[in-house]
Amino acid sequence: MLDIIGEIRDRRTNCFGYHNYTQLPLAYAFLSAKTGELHAAEHELDQYVTLHKLDDDEAAKLKKFAKDCVEAWRKTIGSRLRGRLRFSPLSRFS
């Protein structure tokens, strides 16, 4: 999904511009956050906030939500990795 939205943004493959759709930049930002890419999410949100002239409180809420998404991703990935390391099929050979 990130690739599709990124292609629309970068190559302008849609009939309207990327920023004409308010949901695309937000979708890209939060999908980036959900995959652990906080820098990309914050960059996209900064552009969105500027373009749509959001006030500071709204911008802060969006950025906090993005950070929360990244934290949830890290916890999920961390627990999956710990589970794999604990129950690795190769662990019986070490």
Number of C-alpha atoms within 10 A of each C-alpha: 9 14 9 11 19 15 14 17 17 10 11 13 13 11 7 10 12 20 14 9 10 11 11 16 21 16 16 22 26 27 21 21 25 20 16 20 18 22 14 16 26 20 12 18 21 16 13 18 17 11 10 10 11 13 10 10 9 12 17 13 11 20 20 13 14 25 21 15 21 22 16 16 17 15 12 12 14 12 12 12 12 12 11 11 12 10 11 11 9 8 9 7 6 4
